[in-house]
Amino acid sequence: MNDFPSSGRFKVLAKPSCSESKIIGWDEENKAWRVEIGAPADDNKANIELIKFLSKSFKKQVRIVSGLSSRVKFLEFL
């Protein structure tokens, strides 16, 4: 998590329906951060949990730029 970006845009591979939300690490092949999400993908719950989790973890607001219905998402710190 020390190398996680603190500003700008970044790519995330989200895995919904996990036991807890946590950053797994960097995926070199996909050039993205792997993040497990402790919420199901239905009704946008995983996206909401992803935003809350990252915002709380880094004490900065985060928004999804693209990939609302995909596991591959581009986000940015505000």
Backbone torsions as a table, in degrees:
resi	resn	phi	psi	omega
1	MET	NA	-16.6	180.0
2	ASN	-63.1	-28.6	-178.5
3	ASP	-93.6	1.8	-179.8
4	PHE	-63.3	136.5	-177.9
5	PRO	-62.1	149.3	179.5
6	SER	-110.8	-1.4	176.8
7	SER	-156.1	164.6	176.8
8	GLY	78.4	-164.5	-177.7
9	ARG	-94.3	151.7	177.7
10	PHE	-153.3	158.9	-176.3
11	LYS	-105.2	139.1	-179.1
12	VAL	-129.5	138.9	169.1
13	LEU	-104.0	106.9	-175.0
14	ALA	-92.9	137.2	176.0
15	LYS	-120.6	101.5	-178.0
16	PRO	-76.3	171.3	175.3
17	SER	62.7	36.6	176.1
18	CYS	-95.2	171.4	-177.6
19	SER	-69.4	-29.1	178.2
20	GLU	-154.3	163.0	177.4
21	SER	-88.8	127.4	178.2
22	LYS	-160.9	154.3	176.1
23	ILE	-87.7	121.9	-177.5
24	ILE	-83.1	-41.4	180.0
25	GLY	148.0	-172.6	-176.5
26	TRP	-85.8	134.2	176.0
27	ASP	-104.3	103.1	-175.2
28	GLU	-63.3	-39.8	-177.7
29	GLU	-61.5	-43.1	-178.3
30	ASN	-96.2	-3.7	-178.4
31	LYS	52.6	51.2	-176.7
32	ALA	-149.0	159.8	174.8
33	TRP	-86.7	133.1	175.0
34	ARG	-89.8	125.8	-179.6
35	VAL	-131.5	125.4	173.5
36	GLU	-88.6	137.9	-176.4
37	ILE	-117.4	129.2	-179.1
38	GLY	-85.9	41.9	177.7
39	ALA	-149.4	149.6	179.0
40	PRO	-73.5	160.7	-178.3
41	ALA	-75.5	-14.1	-176.8
42	ASP	-71.5	149.4	176.7
43	ASP	54.3	32.1	175.2
44	ASN	69.0	10.6	-176.2
45	LYS	-62.9	-39.8	-179.4
46	ALA	-66.8	-39.5	177.7
47	ASN	-63.3	-42.9	179.5
48	ILE	-63.7	-44.3	179.0
49	GLU	-64.6	-39.6	178.0
50	LEU	-59.8	-47.2	179.6
51	ILE	-63.0	-46.9	179.4
52	LYS	-61.3	-46.4	-178.0
53	PHE	-60.9	-50.9	-178.5
54	LEU	-67.8	-38.3	178.0
55	SER	-62.7	-42.6	179.3
56	LYS	-69.3	-42.3	-177.9
57	SER	-62.7	-38.8	-174.8
58	PHE	-109.2	1.6	178.1
59	LYS	53.9	39.4	176.6
60	LYS	-142.5	149.2	175.9
61	GLN	-72.3	142.9	179.9
62	VAL	-128.1	146.3	173.1
63	ARG	-137.6	152.8	176.8
64	ILE	-86.9	122.2	-179.0
65	VAL	-85.3	-42.7	176.9
66	SER	-154.6	157.4	178.1
67	GLY	98.6	27.9	-178.1
68	LEU	-56.8	-35.1	-178.3
69	SER	-108.5	17.9	-178.2
70	SER	-122.4	158.1	173.2
71	ARG	-72.6	-27.2	178.7
72	VAL	-90.2	119.8	-175.6
73	LYS	-129.8	146.5	170.8
74	PHE	-109.5	126.7	-178.5
75	LEU	-123.5	167.3	174.4
76	GLU	-148.0	149.3	173.4
77	PHE	-82.5	141.5	179.5
78	LEU	-99.3	NA	NA
